[in-house]
Amino acid sequence: MTETFLLDGEEVLFAPGQTVLQAALAAGRYIPHLCYHPEFKPHGSCKVCTVKANGRFATACTLPAQAGLEVASAVEEVDDIRRTLVQMLFAEGNHFCPSCEKSGDCVLQALGYDLGVMTAGFRHLYPNRPVDASHPDILLDFNRCILCELCVRASCEVDGKCVFALSGRGIEKHLIVNSASGRLADTDVALTDKALDVCPVGVILVKRRGFAVPIGERRYDQSPISAQALADAPRPPAGSRPCAACEEGEE
């Protein structure tokens, strides 16, 4: 059985178990998001997918779709919040986009472009974060970490290694390596690990592969993140019902 909710005044079909973000993407409607990954249970850590649902703010990735729900996403009030969140993420880390290997493939950078972030917004903190080059094949640049936890969850839930973790609280919260020395070289991380593929920014990099794809020819150089997200989202053919797995509440 499928029902609908309103997204910016238009009906969106959803199946039981879907969140507002999942249903919107499946319907070809883009809601900006950053920490959400379709292979992991959403937990709303970044808040970039904030929407206004029945007059109250909520994260679309964790908000269950409900019949009769009225959701406002593509409105200036909500986009202002998203721009502020993106500005804060840039200010809290050391993001030097012109020299970053992830430039053009970076979700944070692409969101900044898509949301029209034109100013710093906040005084940059320039934290003192190390670079871990101890592993023969993998480089960790902690300067770019946005605390999305995707590498932490992928390493534990998929790879079964729990190589990464978050430590500290508040502004002191940061990514660490789970080894006695704190060095990546002293873990069993491998190039085939899922954790290496899920980082939305440039924290986890494979050595000796720098700039293999020229700047200007990368993922978000080709089209904006809104178009890329919709192209990647699983959607049923026009006029058809959602998939059986969705109707059973599976993600």
C-alpha positions in Angstrom: 0.0 0.0 0.0 1.3 3.5 -0.9 0.3 6.9 0.5 1.4 10.4 -0.1 2.7 13.5 1.6 3.2 17.0 0.4 6.7 18.2 -0.5 6.7 21.9 -1.4 3.1 21.7 -2.3 3.4 18.6 -4.5 2.3 15.0 -3.7 5.1 12.5 -3.2 4.3 8.8 -3.0 5.9 6.8 -0.2 5.9 3.2 1.0 5.9 2.1 4.6 9.3 2.3 6.2 10.6 5.1 4.0 11.8 8.4 5.3 11.0 11.7 3.8 14.4 11.9 2.1 14.2 8.4 0.7 10.7 8.9 -0.7 11.7 12.3 -2.2 14.8 10.9 -3.9 12.8 7.9 -5.2 10.2 10.4 -6.6 12.9 12.4 -8.4 12.8 15.3 -5.8 16.1 16.5 -4.5 16.6 17.5 -0.8 20.1 18.6 -0.1 22.0 16.1 2.2 25.5 15.3 3.3 25.9 12.5 5.8 23.1 10.3 4.4 24.2 7.2 2.6 21.7 4.7 1.2 23.6 1.7 2.5 23.5 2.7 6.1 20.7 3.6 8.6 20.5 7.4 8.7 21.2 9.2 12.0 21.0 12.9 11.1 24.5 13.9 12.2 25.1 16.8 9.8 21.5 18.3 9.7 22.0 19.6 6.1 18.8 17.7 5.1 16.8 19.8 7.5 13.2 20.5 6.3 10.2 22.1 7.9 7.5 19.4 8.5 4.1 20.6 9.6 5.7 23.8 10.8 8.6 22.2 12.8 12.2 21.6 11.7 13.4 18.0 11.3 16.0 16.1 9.4 14.5 14.5 6.3 16.8 11.5 6.5 15.4 10.4 9.8 11.8 11.7 9.5 9.4 8.9 8.7 7.2 9.7 5.8 3.6 10.0 6.9 0.3 10.5 5.1 -0.8 14.1 5.1 2.6 15.4 6.2 3.4 18.9 4.7 7.1 19.3 4.1 8.8 22.6 3.1 12.3 22.1 1.6 12.9 24.4 -1.3 12.3 27.6 0.6 14.7 30.4 1.6 14.2 29.9 5.3 15.4 26.3 5.1 18.2 27.0 2.6 19.5 29.7 4.9 19.9 27.0 7.6 21.7 24.7 5.2 24.1 27.4 4.1 24.9 28.2 7.7 25.6 24.6 8.4 27.9 24.2 5.4 29.7 27.4 6.3 30.3 26.1 9.8 31.7 22.8 8.4 34.2 24.8 6.3 35.1 27.0 9.3 35.6 24.1 11.7 38.2 22.3 9.5 41.0 23.1 7.2 39.5 22.9 3.7 41.9 24.1 1.0 39.9 23.2 -2.0 42.2 24.3 -4.8 45.0 21.9 -3.6 42.7 19.0 -2.5 42.7 15.8 -4.4 39.0 15.5 -3.7 38.1 18.8 -5.4 35.4 18.2 -7.9 34.4 14.9 -6.2 33.8 16.5 -2.8 30.2 16.5 -1.5 30.9 19.4 0.9 32.3 21.5 -1.9 29.5 20.6 -4.3 26.9 21.4 -1.7 28.5 24.8 -1.2 28.2 25.5 -4.9 24.6 24.2 -5.1 23.4 26.3 -2.1 25.2 29.4 -3.3 27.6 29.7 -0.4 29.6 32.8 -1.4 31.2 33.9 1.9 33.0 32.3 4.8 30.3 33.3 7.2 32.4 32.5 10.3 35.9 33.0 11.5 37.9 29.9 10.5 39.3 28.0 13.5 42.3 26.4 11.7 42.6 23.5 14.1 45.9 21.7 14.5 45.2 18.4 12.9 47.8 15.8 11.8 48.3 14.0 8.5 48.8 10.2 8.9 51.0 9.0 6.1 52.2 5.9 8.0 50.4 3.4 5.8 52.1 2.3 2.6 49.0 2.7 0.4 46.6 5.0 2.3 46.9 8.7 3.5 44.7 10.2 6.2 44.2 14.0 6.2 42.3 14.7 9.3 42.0 18.4 8.4 39.1 17.7 6.1 37.0 15.5 8.5 33.4 16.6 8.9 32.4 14.0 11.5 29.8 12.3 9.3 30.8 8.9 10.8 30.5 7.1 7.5 34.0 5.6 7.6 33.4 4.6 11.2 30.2 2.7 10.4 31.5 1.2 7.2 34.6 -0.1 8.9 32.6 -1.7 11.7 29.4 -2.8 10.0 30.7 -3.8 6.6 34.4 -4.5 6.9 34.2 -5.9 10.4 37.4 -4.1 11.5 36.4 -1.0 13.3 39.5 0.8 12.2 38.1 4.3 12.8 36.3 6.0 15.7 35.3 9.4 16.9 36.8 10.7 20.1 36.1 13.8 22.3 33.1 16.0 22.7 31.8 19.2 21.2 34.3 21.3 19.3 37.1 18.9 20.4 35.4 15.9 18.7 37.6 14.3 16.1 38.3 11.2 14.1 40.9 8.7 15.4 42.5 5.4 14.3 41.8 2.4 16.5 45.3 1.1 17.2 47.6 1.3 20.2 49.9 3.7 18.4 47.0 5.7 16.8 48.7 5.1 13.4 46.9 3.7 10.4 49.9 1.5 9.5 49.2 -0.5 12.7 45.7 -1.6 11.7 44.5 -4.2 9.2 42.8 -1.7 6.9 42.9 -2.7 3.2 42.5 -1.0 -0.1 39.4 -3.0 -0.7 37.6 -1.9 2.5 34.3 -0.2 2.2 35.5 2.5 4.6 37.8 3.9 1.9 34.9 4.5 -0.5 32.3 6.3 1.7 34.2 9.4 2.8 32.3 12.4 1.2 35.4 14.7 1.6 39.1 14.2 1.2 40.1 12.5 4.5 40.9 9.0 3.2 43.0 9.0 0.1 44.8 6.2 -1.8 48.5 7.0 -2.4 49.9 7.3 -5.9 46.5 8.0 -7.5 46.5 11.8 -7.1 44.8 13.8 -9.8 44.3 10.8 -12.1 41.2 12.5 -13.3 42.0 16.1 -14.2 40.2 19.0 -12.5 37.3 20.0 -14.7 36.4 16.5 -15.6 35.4 15.2 -12.2 32.0 14.1 -10.9 30.6 17.5 -9.8 32.4 19.3 -12.5 30.1 17.5 -15.0 26.8 18.4 -13.3 25.7 19.8 -9.9 25.2 17.6 -6.9 21.4 17.9 -7.1 21.5 16.3 -10.6 24.0 13.6 -9.5 21.9 12.7 -6.4 18.8 12.2 -8.5 20.7 10.2 -11.1 22.0 7.8 -8.5 18.7 7.4 -6.6 16.7 4.3 -7.3 13.4 5.2 -8.8 10.5 3.1 -10.1 9.4 3.6 -13.7 6.9 6.4 -14.2 3.4 5.3 -13.2 4.5 2.2 -11.4 4.3 1.3 -7.7 7.4 1.4 -5.4 9.4 -1.8 -5.2 8.2 -4.7 -3.1 11.2 -4.4 -0.8 10.3 -0.7 -0.1 6.7 -1.7 0.6 8.0 -4.2 3.2 9.9 -1.4 4.9 13.4 -2.5 3.8 15.9 0.1 3.1 
